[in-house]
Amino acid sequence: MSSHTARRVIAVLGLSSLALLTGCADQIREDTSGAGGEAPAGGSDPAADSRLTAIQDSGRLTVCTTGDYPPFTEQEEGSGEFTGIDVDMARDLAQTLGVEVEWVKTSWKTLMDDYLADCDIAVGGISMNPERA
């Protein structure tokens, strides 16, 4: 496999992880809010729309990451800057939304709690498992 193909595979896996985790969190929020979990018949989800509006109104996308799982996410010693494929995707998402990224350093043990309490998305090669679902 060429390095270009390998990078594409890793990027797709990262995007899949991001999409899965975001979907899981939406379901958790719906289940815990008692809203039922079905989108309105019109096809638009007002909760998702209001979440997006809140992110844009705040001017920031809050992103949880562990910073310890290269090549997806890594926190550089010294500078503390986050780098990696998932970090790049989160920055691209923020740029597309016209907002800044606010990083929240988390651990694997506290990822879901931190995500639900403090973040809009979480990144870092995160996959779905029964506990997260």
N, C-alpha and C positions, 0 to 999 in steps of 0.2 A: 504494500500500500504506500503510495507516495505521501510526502509530508503535507501536500496540499489537500489530498483526499482525507488524510487523518485529521487535519484541522477542521475540515467541513463536517466530518462525523462528530467530532468533539463539540463543535458549535451547535449542531442539531440536537445532540444529547443535552447540552446546556439549556437550549431553548425549551426542550421537552420538559426538563426538570422545572424550569421557571413556570411554564404553563400549568404543569400538574400541581405544583405547590400553591400557585395562585388560585386554581380551581378548588383545591382542598380547603383553603382558607375561606373562600366564598361560601362553601357548603357549611363549614363550621360556624361562620357568622350567622348564616340563615337558620341553622338548626338551633343555635343557642338564643337567637332572638325570637324564636317562636313564629317566624314569618312563613314557615311552611316549605320553602325550598323550590317552588315553581315560579318561573317567570310569568309575568302577566300575559294574557292572550295576545296582546298587541306586538309581542316579540321584543320589546325593550324592557330592560330590567332597571327600574327606577333606583334601586339600591346601588347597582353598579354605576349608573349614570351619576348619582349624587357622590359616590366615592371618587370618581374621576374628577368631578367638578371640585370636590374638596381638595384634592391633590393640586389641581391647577390653581385654585384660589390661594392655597398656602404657599405656592411657588416652590414646593419641594416634594421630592419622592423619597420617602424614608425606606432605606434598604437594610435589612438584617443580613449579616454574613459572618462566618466564623474566621475567615482569613487564613485558614490552615489546610486548604484542600486544592493545591495546584493540580492541573492548570486552570481550574475553575475560579478559584479565589485564593489570593495570598496577600498577607499584609507584610509589607517591606519593613525590615528592621531599620531603625533609625528614623526614617521619614514617616512611618506609620501609614503610608499610602497603600491603598488596596489596588491590586492588579489581577489580571486573569480574564479568561473568556467571559465568564458570567458577569464580572465587574464591568467589562466593556459593554455587554448587552444592557446592563442596568443604566449605564451612562447614556447609551444610545436611546433607550426608552425615555429617560428624563429629557434629553435634548428634543426628541420628537414631541413630547408633551409641553415643551417650553418651560421646564422647571429645573431646579438644581437638585443634585443628589445629596441626601444626608445619610451618612453611614452609621449603622448601629452595630457595634462589635458584639457578637454573641458567641455561645458555645453550642456544641451539638446537644448537650444535655438540656439546655434552656432555650433552644431554638424556637420551638413552637410557642412557649409562653412569651418569649420576647417578641416574636412575630405578632402574635395576637394582641399584645399590649402596646407595642411601639412602632410597628412597621407596616408599610403598604405592601411590600414584597420581600421575599427572602431569596438569596442566591447562594450558590456554592456547590453545584453538582448534587443537589438534593433530590432524592428519589422518593416516590410514594411507597409507604409500607402500611401495614394494617393499623398501627398506632396513629400515624399521621392522617390516615383516611378517616 
